Amino acid sequence: MSAAIEYCDREIAKCKDMIRTWPHERACLNRLINGWQRTKQQLQSSMVKKNL
């Protein structure tokens, strides 16, 4: 697994942790989580394309 994908995983975990701390910011943090998940998916698909 690449370092970039691991970084995305860490950022997603941080956002989920922040939701527990600041539940009133859930909507904003969920948008951040969606962005990190999209970035992770793009990284994974580009890795698959390179391996073909």
N, C-alpha and C positions, 0 to 999 in steps of 0.2 A: 504494500500500500504506500502510496506516495506521501510525502510530508505535507503536501497541500491538502490532500483529503483528510489526513489526521488533524490538520489545523481547522478545517471546516467542522469536523466532529467536536473538537474542543470548544469552538465558538457556539455551536448549537447547544452543547451542554451548559455553557455559561449562561446563555439566554434562558434556558429552562430553569436554571437555578435562580436567575434574577426574577422570574415570574413568581417564584415562591416568596421572594423577599419583597417585591413590589407588585402585588397582584393588580393594582390599578393601572399598571403599564402593560397589561397582557396583550392588548391589540397591537401596540408598537413592537413589542418583543416577538410576537408571532410573525409579524412581517419580516423581522430580521431572521428568524428561524427559517421561514420560507425562502428567503434569499440565499442563506447559507446552504440549504438543501438543494436549491437549484444550481448553485455553483458547484457543489459536490457532484451532482449528477452530470453536469457538463464536463467536469474533469474526468470522471469515470468513463464517459462515452468517448472522450478524446483519447484516453489511454487504450480503449478497445480498438479504436480505428487505427492507432499506430501499430498495434500488435497484428493486424490483419495483413 
